[in-house]
Amino acid sequence: MSAGAIAARERVIVALDVPDLKAAVDFLDRLDSQAVFYKVGLELFVAEGVRAIEAVRSRGGKVFLDLKLHDIPETVARAVSSAMALGAELLTLHTSGGLAMMKRAAQAAQGRAKLLGVTVLTSLAEDDLRADGIAGSMREAVVRRAKLASQAGIAGVVCSPQEVADVRQACPSLLLVVPGVRPAGADVGDQKRVATPASAIAGGADYLVVGRPIRDAANPAAAFAAVVAEVAAAGR
C-alpha cells in the first residue's frame, strides 16, 4: 500500500506508554476511539502481556507491538511466531541483530504481520555511535541498516525523522515508521533526533509514532486530531 492510499488518521500511531492496564484503558477511553493504530511497547507488554493487546483490539484498534526483538535467529523466529498468534499487525526487531536473524524473522512472519527493523534509537546521537565503535555518520549508519533490512525481506524500518529522507531515497519500497515526532513547541524529553509531523511526512514517512504530546495532553483526542490534521495538510 502506498503512503498516499493510507488515511491520515491511520498514519498516526499512538504510543500507549503507560505502566499498566488500568492506565491503558483510561487512555484509550480518553482518546474516544479516534486512533486506528496503537503502539504497545515493553513497559506495558511486560506488565500486562496479551491483556494490553486485547484492550486495543476490543476497541477496534490495530496493534503495533514494539518489542525490539534482538537475539539469536532461532529465538527471534520463535518470538515472532508467538507475536503473530497475538494478532499484532506491526512488530519490531533490531536491525543490529544481523542479516541471518532478520531473514529468519521474515520467514517466521510469513506475511501475517509487517516486521519493522529498528535502525538507531532516537535517544542516541552521533557521539553515542562513536562510543560504540560504529563508523560513519548517523545517516550512513541508519541507511546501512535499512539496506540490510531490505535485503533480509523485512517490510520496513523504524528511523528518526532526521534520516527518513535518506532512507526513502535509498530504499524506496520500505515501509518507514518514524518516532521522535513532536508538534512545534512540544517538549522533546529524552529524544535527541526529533521533528514535526509535517516535516517527517514530507521526508517520506509512512507512519508516525506519537507518545507524550498526546498522552500528556489535557484532551488526548483533540491532541491526536491536531496531529492528524497536520499530517493531512502535509499532502503526501
N, C-alpha and C positions, 0 to 999 in steps of 0.2 A: 504494500500500500504506500503510495507516495504521500509526502507531507501535506500536499495540497488537498488530499482526499480525507485527511483526518480533521474532524471538527475541533475548533479551538478549545472547547470545553474538555475534550478528551486529551488534549496535548498537555494539560497542566496536571501533573501528578502531585497529589497532596501527601506529604510525609506525615505518617502517624507516629511522630517521635514523642511518644508518651510512655510512662512506666508500666502501666497495667491495663487490664481490660476495662475497668470502670472508667478510667480517663479516656480510653479509646472510644468507648460507646458515647460518652458525653461529647467528645469532639465530633464524632460522626453525626450526632443529633444536632449539634450547633451548626454544622455545615448544611444540614437540611437536604441531603442527597444531591447537592449541587455538583460534586465532582464525579467523574467516571472512574478514574484510576486512583488508587491509594497505595502508598509505599508502607509495607510492614518490614521494619528493619530489625537489627539484632536486639535492641533493648526490649521491644515489645514481644518479639518472637521467643526470646529466651524466657521471658516472664510468663507468657500465656500460650505459646505454641499454636496449634491449629485453631484454638478458640478465637484468636485475633483474626485469622483469615475468614473464619465463619462469620464473624461480626461484619466484615466488609461485604462478603458475598450475600449475606441475608438481606442487605440493603440494596442489592443490585449492583454493587461496585465490582471493579476488576482489581486484581491483586498484583502489585509489583513487589515480589519477595526479594528484599535486598540483604542477602546473607554473605555476599562477597566470598564465595567458596574458594578455598586455596589449600590443596592437599595433594597427595599422590593421585595419579589419574584414576585408579580404580575406586578409591574412596570418594572422589568428587563425582564420578559417574553414578555411583550408588546414591549419593546425596541428591543428585539431580533427579534420578528416578523417583525418589521419595517425595521430592518437592512437586513433581508432576502430579502425583497422586493427590496432593492437597488442592490442586486446581489453580495454581499461580499462572498468570499469563506472561509475566516477565520475571526473570531470575538472574541475579548477578553472580559472577565469579571473577577472580583476579587474573588479569592477563599475565601477571608476573609468575603465575603457576606454570607457564610454558605451553608450547605447541601441543605436545602429547596430551597434557591434561585437558586442554580446551577441545581437542579433537574427540576425546572420549566423552566429554560432557555433551558435545553436539550429537554424538551417536546416541547417547542415553536419552536426550530430549526428544529425538525422533519427530521434530516438528510440532510437538504438543504444546510447547511454550517457546517464547523467544529468549535465548540466552544473551546476556549483555556482559561484555568484558570490561571490568573497571581498569582504566589505564593508570592514571596517577590521582590519588585522593586530592580533593580540592583544599584540604588543610595543609598541603605541602607546597613549598616553594622551591626555587632552583637550588638554594643553599642546602636544602634537605636532600636533594638528589646528589649533590656533590659529597655530602657526608656519607652517603650510601655507596659511593663509587660509581654512580651512573653517569655515563659520558653524554656530552652534548647538552643542548638547551632543553627546557621543559617541553617546548613544542616538538622538538625532534624525538624526545623520549615518548611522548604521547602518540605521535604519528607512527613511530616504530611499533609500538604495542598494538595500535589499531590495525595495522597491516598484518600483524601476526594473528590477531583475532579473525580477520577476514580470511586468511589462509586456512585457519582451522575450521571454518564453516560456521562461526558464531554469527548470530543475526545482527548484532550491533555492539556498540561500546558506550561506556559512560565516560565523558570527558568534561572538563570545565569549559565555561563559555569563552575563555581566552584562547582555547585551542580548537574550538569547534569548526571554525572556517578552514583551518589547515587539514583537519581530519576529513571534512566534507570533500575537499579538493582531492585528497589522496585516496580516499575510499568512498566514492560516490554512492555505492549501493548499501552501505552500512546504515542501520538504524542508529541515530545519535540521540542519546538521553543525557541531558545536561542538568546537573545540580549546581549549587552555588549561585542560584538566581535570587536576586534581591531587587524589589522595586526601588526606584530612586528615593534616597533618603533613609532607607531601612538599615538597621544595624547589621553589620557583616558577621558578628560573632567570631567563631574560630575559623571561618573560611578565609583563605588568602587569595583565591582566584575567582572573583565574582563578576557579575554583570547584570544588567537589567533584563527583564523578559524580552523586550523588543530587540535588543542587540543580540541576544542569544538566538532568537528566531532568525534574524537577519543573517547571522553567521552560518546557519544551516541546521540548527537543532530541530529534531522531530518532536521530542518531548522535553518538558521542563519539570524538574523536581523542586517543589517549593515547600519549605517547612515552617520555620519560625514566623515569617511575615504573615502567614495565615493562621497558624496555631495560636500565636500570642495576640492576635487582633481582638479587639472588643467585640467585633462581629465577624467571625471567620467566613461566613457565607458571603458577606459583602466584600471582604478582602479577596476571596477567591474570584468573585465576579470581576473585580478590578483587574486582576492579573489576566483573566481570560480576555477581557476587553482589550488589554494591551497586546496580547498575542494575536487577536483577530485583526487589530489595526496594523500589525506588522506586515500583514498581507502576503505571507509566504506559506 
